[in-house]
Amino acid sequence: MRLPSISSLLVSAVLACTSLVAAADKTSHGAIQIQDVQLSLMSADGSSQHSEKLVYPTPSLTTWALEPDSILRLAFGISDSSNGKGFTPQHAHVRFTDAKIGTTTLLPVQIKGKGKARFDLKSSNLPASIRSSSGTHTLTLLLGHPSSITPLSYTFGTLSLPASRLLPVPKHRHDLSIKKEGEPAFVVQPEIQWTFNKGEKVVGKGVSAIGTGIVVGLPVAVWSMTGAQVLPNLKPQSTTPTTLLFLLSLFGLEALILKYWINWRLYQFLPPFLGLGVISAYIGKVALGQVQKRRVAAQVSSAGPVVVDTTTNGKGAKVGVVKTK
């Protein structure tokens, strides 16, 4: 006969302890139970109009009809069935179910010390979710707690709301309106009148003409005044090939920018633009140097012959002085 190993004995002992702990936990926590359940319909001044004691799980057979100024009150006690002591569940709500349109609304229950609970529904202060209904709701008490204790669900009655407190039932996105027999399902709807902002004010023709005259006439007047003084002093000079190349390179840069704006991508535009830019910078430097040399030569030729006198300063160095005759 083969004896069981030590590991199998340990596993069996752990499983037995776990089962005992689970069984002890189940016996220590029972179920949520309620007692002294009383459903009342009260007037605005607090006087009772109708009251009924309920016993779980039997619901009330009466349809409780709210008046425009009445109050529905549900009072009860909560206890743990394992020890009979008062219990405070973490979740306590009354569920309003409208079976006709399929909506559900949860409202919290006020719980005081030692498991005392009360729920008041004032007809003058109904939530919009309850008012937007058919007017008839099934009332269910829901009590629960995040532990092993068994929750409670108790449908205790039916509520009818006053017609003056009801709101139109909102339509869902895919709801179709009920058509009468023989009425077409789709009809022409009235035209939608869109409202737009008022258009911007249009400037008058006279004001526009004055503005155009100022914009165009002012530069022309400035050019006329300055041109009368500058043009007589200008001396036309022959254009060098380097200057023409520089102008052509500038036109090439403009053409590349225009091509990029029309249909080129950035990676297509950058290489030729950078290459032509370097060439244009070099040609421009050479062209400006030539223009400067021509300007200096022209100034020297207009000044007449040049005589250079050499003198000796105090340190014995010769200094040249340029003089014109």
Secondary structure, 3 states (H helix, E strand, C coil): CCCCCHHHHHHHHHHHHHHHHHHHHHHHCCEEEEEEEEEEEECCCCCEEEEEEECCCCCCCCEEECCCCCEEEEEEEEEECCCCCECCCCEEEEEEEECCCCEEEEEECEECHHHEEEEEEEHHHCCHHHHCCCCEEEEEEEEECCCCCECEEEEEEEEECCHHHCCCCCCCCCCCCCCCCCCCCCCCCCCCCCCCCCCCCCCCHHHHHHHHHHHHHHHHHHHHHHHHHHHHHCCCCCCCHHHHHHHHHHHHHHHHHHHHHHCCCHHHHHHHHHHHHHHHHHHHHHHHHHHHHHHHHHHHHHHCCEEEEEEECCCCCEEEEEEEC
